[in-house]
Amino acid sequence: MKVLLSAYACEPDKGSEPAVGWNWVLQIARFHEVWVVTLGEQQPAIERTLSSHPLPNAHFVYLDLPRLRGIRRLGRLGEHIFYHVWQIAAYFVVRKLHCRESFDLVHHVTFGCYWRPSFLALLPAPFIWGPVGGGESAPRAFWPSFSLRGKIFELARDLARKMGECDPFVRHAARKATLALATTEQTAARLRRLGARHVIVHPQFGMTREERRSFQLSPIRRQSPFRLISIGRLLPWKGIHLGLRSFAKFHAIYPDCEYWIVNEGPEMNHLKALARSLGVENKVTFWGSLPTLHEVYSKLAECDVLVHPALHEAFGNVCLEALASGRPVICLDLGGPALQVTQETGIKVPAISPDQAVNGLAQALSRLAADSALCVRLGSAGRQRVKDCFDWSEKGQFLAAIYDGVVRDGMMACRKARSSQDLVS
């Protein structure tokens, strides 16, 4: 089968969206011949990897817009404009390629955002969209707990999303999609409202066997003090302010505990001030942005539990990494993290109001701190869940079944694939 893959972000040895794009390429190339249209600046990294690890079934089409590079310095708005224009340019490039190759199927994977159009849906071939996310929202009850910056961000995000949903090309992509893959049920509902006929909830990220083995080298921690960690950009919706408030309550019962926060972001000063006002600044360490992922994972290995109180997130890859490391995860019962974490691998706290969530997070911490055997049991189950449900090779087989269903047997085979490969059940 000949597959055309739209992967704007696609780069080996990276995290986030580039990792999604690259790993989907690896999996598709196991079963089919794939042409990948991607951002030109990623060519050096891709070619270096291919020189030592060839992919005979993968052909890369590098597309750059050098005259528009400067607009990306405007931040999110600039990146959005650049990406939109890049998508248009990609369509005209691959339209000619399609005339020559006659692709059996077109698949868009990155950026994985449902309210940004994929112009490849205009090609006369079956179209698969996703996994895409972005339909997750912070519950309105939590908005008052945000800083002013956080409130502005949520308003701007809602406006951008509504504008995107009105875009005729977004609506066309949803209606054209033979199958849409959504990262969460919230996004799936929005895709259906846009006109997508067949939607499956499927996780965006996975983990290779090599990655799992490296995380399994981290022994289950049994030392004192009890230490929790949060890892991620310090953005309002990441909910670190809720983590700090819950830690203060937890600290009143377990005064020897510690809280490590890894990464940086615009909320850094606000969070440091909050830690001072709560009287726990001497027990909270802000590590900032560490130079390498290895150092980040080393910090994770020195902690007992990951606290990830994000209020809207399509996946939350750090939760998967913590589970693979044998660390229980405490998260809010929202979005992608709630699909990864089960009662066997961590604790999901309902998100009804800020005070209720803070109390729930503090109670979860106290429960784990008081029961080391429970931590070990949850950690062991977390490793098994990553192996059983989030292995990239299994995702590749799942996608191969989907492709066969779309091209040969219509949606009946897709439904069979769903029932046999439900990764989020």
C-alpha positions as CSV (number, residue, x, y, z in Angstrom):
1,M,0.0,0.0,0.0
2,K,1.2,3.5,-0.7
3,V,0.6,6.0,2.1
4,L,1.0,9.7,2.1
5,L,1.7,11.0,5.7
6,S,1.4,14.6,6.7
7,A,3.9,15.1,9.6
8,Y,4.9,18.7,10.0
9,A,6.6,17.9,13.3
10,C,8.7,14.7,12.8
11,E,12.2,14.3,14.2
12,P,14.0,11.4,15.9
13,D,15.4,11.7,19.4
14,K,12.9,14.4,20.3
15,G,9.9,14.5,22.6
16,S,6.3,15.8,22.2
17,E,4.9,16.3,18.6
18,P,8.2,15.5,16.8
19,A,8.3,12.2,18.6
20,V,4.7,11.4,17.6
21,G,5.5,12.1,13.9
22,W,8.7,10.1,13.8
23,N,7.3,7.1,15.6
24,W,4.2,6.9,13.3
25,V,6.7,7.0,10.4
26,L,8.6,4.0,11.8
27,Q,5.4,2.0,12.4
28,I,3.8,2.7,9.0
29,A,7.0,1.8,7.3
30,R,6.9,-1.6,8.9
31,F,3.9,-2.5,6.8
32,H,3.6,-0.1,3.9
33,E,5.5,2.3,1.6
34,V,5.1,5.8,3.0
35,W,5.9,9.2,1.7
36,V,6.3,11.8,4.5
37,V,5.8,15.5,3.9
38,T,7.5,17.3,6.8
39,L,9.2,20.6,7.8
40,G,12.5,21.2,5.9
41,E,14.5,22.2,9.0
42,Q,14.2,18.7,10.4
43,Q,16.0,17.2,7.4
44,P,19.5,17.2,9.0
45,A,18.4,15.2,12.1
46,I,16.3,12.8,10.0
47,E,19.1,12.2,7.4
48,R,21.6,11.5,10.2
49,T,19.4,8.9,11.7
50,L,18.6,7.3,8.3
51,S,22.4,7.1,7.6
52,S,22.7,4.6,10.4
53,H,19.2,3.2,10.6
54,P,17.8,3.1,7.0
55,L,14.1,3.0,6.4
56,P,13.8,1.6,2.8
57,N,10.0,2.0,2.8
58,A,10.1,5.7,3.9
59,H,10.5,8.6,1.5
60,F,10.8,12.1,2.9
61,V,9.5,15.3,1.2
62,Y,11.1,18.3,2.9
63,L,9.2,21.5,2.7
64,D,10.3,24.8,4.1
65,L,9.2,28.5,3.8
66,P,12.4,30.5,4.4
67,R,10.7,33.8,3.7
68,L,8.2,33.3,6.5
69,R,10.6,31.9,9.2
70,G,10.7,35.3,10.9
71,I,7.0,35.2,11.7
72,R,7.5,32.3,14.0
73,R,9.3,34.7,16.4
74,L,5.8,36.1,17.3
75,G,5.2,33.1,19.5
76,R,2.0,30.9,19.2
77,L,0.3,33.3,16.8
78,G,3.3,33.3,14.5
79,E,3.7,29.6,14.6
80,H,0.0,29.2,13.8
81,I,0.2,31.4,10.8
82,F,3.4,29.7,9.6
83,Y,1.8,26.3,10.0
84,H,-1.3,27.3,8.2
85,V,0.6,28.6,5.2
86,W,2.9,25.6,5.3
87,Q,-0.2,23.3,5.1
88,I,-1.4,25.2,2.0
89,A,2.1,24.9,0.3
90,A,2.2,21.2,1.2
91,Y,-1.1,20.6,-0.6
92,F,0.3,21.9,-3.9
93,V,3.5,19.9,-3.5
94,V,1.8,16.6,-2.7
95,R,-1.0,17.1,-5.3
96,K,1.7,16.7,-8.0
97,L,3.1,13.7,-6.1
98,H,-0.3,12.1,-5.9
99,C,-0.7,12.3,-9.6
100,R,2.5,10.4,-10.0
101,E,2.2,7.9,-7.2
102,S,-1.6,7.4,-6.8
103,F,-1.6,7.0,-3.0
104,D,-4.0,4.5,-1.6
105,L,-4.5,6.5,1.6
106,V,-3.7,9.9,3.1
107,H,-3.0,10.3,6.8
108,H,-2.4,13.5,8.8
109,V,-0.7,13.0,12.2
110,T,1.1,16.3,13.2
111,F,0.3,18.9,14.3
112,G,-2.3,16.8,16.2
113,C,-4.9,19.6,16.8
114,Y,-8.5,19.1,15.7
115,W,-9.2,22.9,15.0
116,R,-6.3,23.3,12.6
117,P,-7.0,22.2,9.1
118,S,-5.2,19.6,7.1
119,F,-5.4,20.6,3.4
120,L,-4.3,17.1,2.4
121,A,-8.0,16.2,3.0
122,L,-8.6,17.9,-0.4
123,L,-6.8,15.0,-2.2
124,P,-8.9,12.4,-3.9
125,A,-8.0,9.5,-1.6
126,P,-9.3,8.0,1.6
127,F,-8.3,10.4,4.5
128,I,-7.4,9.5,8.1
129,W,-7.1,12.4,10.6
130,G,-5.2,12.0,13.8
131,P,-4.8,11.2,16.5
132,V,-5.8,14.8,17.1
133,G,-6.5,16.5,20.4
134,G,-7.3,20.0,21.6
135,G,-10.9,19.5,22.6
136,E,-10.1,19.3,26.3
137,S,-11.1,22.3,28.4
138,A,-10.3,23.4,32.0
139,P,-13.6,23.2,34.0
140,R,-15.0,26.7,34.4
141,A,-15.0,26.4,38.1
142,F,-11.2,26.4,38.0
143,W,-10.8,29.6,36.1
144,P,-10.9,31.9,39.2
145,S,-7.8,29.9,40.5
146,F,-5.7,31.0,37.5
147,S,-3.4,34.0,37.5
148,L,-4.4,36.9,35.2
149,R,-2.1,35.5,32.5
150,G,-3.9,32.1,32.9
151,K,-7.3,33.7,32.5
152,I,-6.2,35.5,29.3
153,F,-4.7,32.3,27.9
154,E,-7.9,30.3,28.5
155,L,-10.0,33.1,26.8
156,A,-7.6,33.3,23.9
157,R,-7.6,29.5,23.5
158,D,-11.4,29.3,23.5
159,L,-11.6,32.1,20.9
160,A,-9.0,30.4,18.7
161,R,-10.7,27.1,19.0
162,K,-14.1,28.6,18.1
163,M,-12.6,30.4,15.1
164,G,-11.0,27.1,14.0
165,E,-14.3,25.3,14.2
166,C,-15.8,27.8,11.8
167,D,-13.0,27.3,9.3
168,P,-14.5,25.6,6.2
169,F,-11.3,23.6,5.7
170,V,-11.4,22.3,9.2
171,R,-15.0,21.2,8.7
172,H,-14.1,19.7,5.3
173,A,-11.3,17.7,6.9
174,A,-13.7,16.3,9.5
175,R,-16.4,15.4,7.0
176,K,-13.9,14.0,4.5
177,A,-12.2,11.8,7.1
178,T,-13.0,8.1,6.5
179,L,-11.8,7.8,10.1
180,A,-10.8,10.3,12.7
181,L,-8.6,9.3,15.7
182,A,-9.2,11.4,18.8
183,T,-6.9,11.5,21.8
184,T,-9.7,11.9,24.3
185,E,-13.5,11.6,24.4
186,Q,-13.8,15.4,24.7
187,T,-12.0,15.8,21.3
188,A,-14.1,13.0,19.8
189,A,-17.3,14.8,20.7
190,R,-16.1,18.0,19.0
191,L,-15.0,16.0,15.9
192,R,-18.5,14.5,15.7
193,R,-20.1,17.9,15.9
194,L,-17.8,19.1,13.0
195,G,-19.2,16.3,10.9
196,A,-16.8,13.4,11.4
197,R,-18.7,10.2,10.8
198,H,-16.4,7.6,12.3
199,V,-14.3,8.5,15.4
200,I,-12.2,6.3,17.6
201,V,-10.5,7.4,20.8
202,H,-6.8,6.4,20.5
203,P,-3.8,7.6,22.5
204,Q,-1.4,9.9,20.7
205,F,1.8,8.6,22.3
206,G,3.5,5.3,22.9
207,M,6.7,3.9,24.1
208,T,9.2,1.6,22.4
209,R,10.7,-1.5,24.0
210,E,14.1,0.2,24.2
211,E,12.5,3.2,26.1
212,R,10.6,0.9,28.4
213,R,13.8,-1.0,29.2
214,S,15.7,2.2,30.1
215,F,12.9,3.3,32.4
216,Q,12.8,-0.1,34.1
217,L,16.4,0.5,35.2
218,S,15.0,2.9,37.8
219,P,14.6,0.9,41.0
220,I,11.5,1.5,43.1
221,R,12.5,4.1,45.7
222,R,12.3,3.2,49.3
223,Q,14.3,6.0,51.0
224,S,13.1,8.9,53.0
225,P,12.0,11.6,52.8
226,F,8.8,11.0,50.8
227,R,9.2,13.1,47.7
228,L,6.8,14.1,45.0
229,I,7.6,15.6,41.6
230,S,5.9,17.6,38.9
231,I,7.4,17.8,35.4
232,G,6.3,20.2,32.7
233,R,6.2,23.7,31.4
234,L,5.0,26.1,34.1
235,L,1.9,27.2,32.4
236,P,-1.4,28.1,34.2
237,W,-3.4,25.1,32.9
238,K,-0.7,22.7,34.1
239,G,-2.2,23.1,37.5
240,I,1.0,23.3,39.5
241,H,-0.7,26.0,41.7
242,L,-3.1,23.2,42.7
243,G,-0.1,20.9,43.4
244,L,1.5,23.5,45.6
245,R,-1.7,24.1,47.6
246,S,-2.2,20.3,48.1
247,F,1.4,19.9,49.1
248,A,1.0,22.5,51.8
249,K,-1.9,20.5,53.3
250,F,0.1,17.3,53.0
251,H,3.2,18.9,54.5
252,A,1.2,19.8,57.6
253,I,0.8,16.0,58.3
254,Y,4.2,14.8,56.9
255,P,6.6,17.7,57.6
256,D,9.6,15.8,56.2
257,C,8.2,15.5,52.7
258,E,9.6,17.4,49.7
259,Y,8.2,18.7,46.4
260,W,10.4,19.0,43.3
261,I,9.2,21.0,40.3
262,V,11.1,20.5,37.0
263,N,11.0,22.9,34.0
264,E,10.3,26.6,33.7
265,G,7.7,28.9,32.2
266,P,5.8,32.1,32.6
267,E,4.3,31.0,35.9
268,M,7.6,30.5,37.7
269,N,7.6,33.7,39.7
270,H,3.9,33.4,40.6
271,L,4.4,29.8,41.8
272,K,7.5,30.7,43.9
273,A,5.5,33.5,45.5
274,L,2.7,31.0,46.2
275,A,5.1,28.6,47.8
276,R,6.3,31.4,50.1
277,S,2.8,32.4,51.0
278,L,1.9,28.8,51.9
279,G,5.0,28.5,54.1
280,V,6.5,25.6,52.2
281,E,9.2,27.4,50.2
282,N,12.0,25.5,52.1
283,K,10.5,22.2,51.1
284,V,9.8,23.0,47.4
285,T,12.7,23.0,44.9
286,F,12.3,24.6,41.5
287,W,14.9,22.9,39.3
288,G,14.1,25.0,36.2
289,S,14.8,23.6,32.8
290,L,17.4,20.8,32.9
291,P,19.9,20.5,30.0
292,T,19.0,16.9,29.0
293,L,16.1,14.5,29.2
294,H,18.5,12.1,31.0
295,E,18.8,14.6,33.9
296,V,15.0,15.0,34.0
297,Y,14.6,11.2,34.2
298,S,17.2,11.1,37.0
299,K,15.1,13.5,39.0
300,L,12.1,11.4,38.4
301,A,14.0,8.3,39.7
302,E,14.8,10.2,42.9
303,C,11.1,10.7,43.7
304,D,8.3,8.5,44.9
305,V,5.3,9.8,43.0
306,L,4.4,12.0,40.1
307,V,1.8,14.7,40.7
308,H,0.3,15.9,37.4
309,P,-2.7,18.1,38.1
310,A,-3.2,19.4,34.5
311,L,-6.6,20.8,33.8
312,H,-6.6,20.1,30.0
313,E,-4.2,17.9,28.2
314,A,-4.5,15.7,25.2
315,F,-2.1,13.1,26.5
316,G,0.6,14.1,29.0
317,N,3.6,12.0,28.0
318,V,5.3,12.5,31.4
319,C,2.6,10.3,33.0
320,L,3.5,7.5,30.7
321,E,7.2,8.0,31.6
322,A,6.4,7.9,35.3
323,L,4.3,4.7,34.9
324,A,7.2,3.1,33.0
325,S,9.6,4.1,35.8
326,G,7.4,2.4,38.3
327,R,6.2,5.6,39.9
328,P,2.5,6.0,40.8
329,V,0.8,8.9,39.2
330,I,-1.7,11.3,40.9
331,C,-3.7,13.3,38.4
332,L,-7.0,15.0,37.9
333,D,-9.7,12.9,36.3
334,L,-9.5,14.9,33.1
335,G,-8.2,14.5,29.5
336,G,-5.3,12.3,28.4
337,P,-3.8,11.6,31.8
338,A,-7.1,10.1,33.0
339,L,-6.9,7.6,30.1
340,Q,-3.5,6.5,31.1
341,V,-3.9,6.2,34.9
342,T,-6.1,3.5,36.4
343,Q,-6.9,2.6,40.0
344,E,-4.3,-0.1,39.7
345,T,-1.5,2.4,38.6
346,G,-2.3,5.6,40.5
347,I,-5.0,7.9,41.8
348,K,-7.4,10.0,39.7
349,V,-8.9,12.9,41.6
350,P,-12.3,14.3,40.5
351,A,-12.1,17.9,39.3
352,I,-15.2,19.6,40.5
353,S,-13.8,22.8,42.2
354,P,-10.3,24.0,43.1
355,D,-10.8,23.4,46.9
356,Q,-12.2,20.0,46.3
357,A,-9.4,19.1,43.9
358,V,-6.7,20.4,46.3
359,N,-8.2,18.3,49.2
360,G,-8.4,15.3,47.0
361,L,-4.8,15.6,45.9
362,A,-3.6,16.0,49.5
363,Q,-5.6,12.9,50.5
364,A,-4.1,10.9,47.7
365,L,-0.5,12.0,48.8
366,S,-1.3,11.0,52.4
367,R,-2.6,7.7,51.3
368,L,0.6,6.8,49.4
369,A,2.9,8.2,52.0
370,A,1.3,6.0,54.6
371,D,1.5,2.8,52.6
372,S,4.8,2.1,50.9
373,A,3.5,-1.4,49.8
374,L,0.7,0.4,47.9
375,C,3.3,2.6,46.1
376,V,5.3,-0.5,45.1
377,R,2.1,-2.3,43.9
378,L,0.9,0.7,41.9
379,G,4.4,1.2,40.4
380,S,4.6,-2.4,39.3
381,A,1.2,-2.3,37.7
382,G,2.1,0.9,35.9
383,R,5.0,-0.7,34.2
384,Q,2.8,-3.6,33.1
385,R,0.2,-1.2,31.8
386,V,2.7,0.7,29.6
387,K,3.8,-2.7,28.2
388,D,0.3,-3.9,27.5
389,C,-1.4,-0.7,26.3
390,F,1.1,1.8,25.0
391,D,3.7,-0.2,23.1
392,W,4.5,1.5,19.8
393,S,4.8,-1.8,17.9
394,E,1.2,-2.7,19.1
395,K,0.1,0.7,17.9
396,G,1.6,0.0,14.5
397,Q,-0.3,-3.2,14.2
398,F,-3.5,-1.4,15.2
399,L,-2.9,1.2,12.5
400,A,-2.2,-1.5,9.9
401,A,-5.5,-3.1,10.7
402,I,-7.2,0.3,10.4
403,Y,-5.5,1.0,7.0
404,D,-6.7,-2.4,5.7
405,G,-10.2,-1.6,6.9
406,V,-10.3,1.8,5.3
407,V,-8.8,0.7,1.9
408,R,-10.2,-2.8,1.5
409,D,-13.2,-3.5,3.6
410,G,-14.6,-0.1,4.6
411,M,-15.5,0.7,8.2
412,M,-16.6,-2.8,9.2
413,A,-12.9,-3.8,9.5
414,C,-12.2,-0.6,11.4
415,R,-14.8,-1.5,14.0
416,K,-13.3,-5.0,14.3
417,A,-9.9,-3.4,14.9
418,R,-11.4,-1.2,17.5
419,S,-12.9,-4.0,19.5
420,S,-9.7,-6.1,19.4
421,Q,-7.2,-3.3,19.9
422,D,-8.9,-1.0,22.4
423,L,-5.9,0.6,24.0
424,V,-7.8,2.8,26.5
425,S,-10.2,0.3,28.0
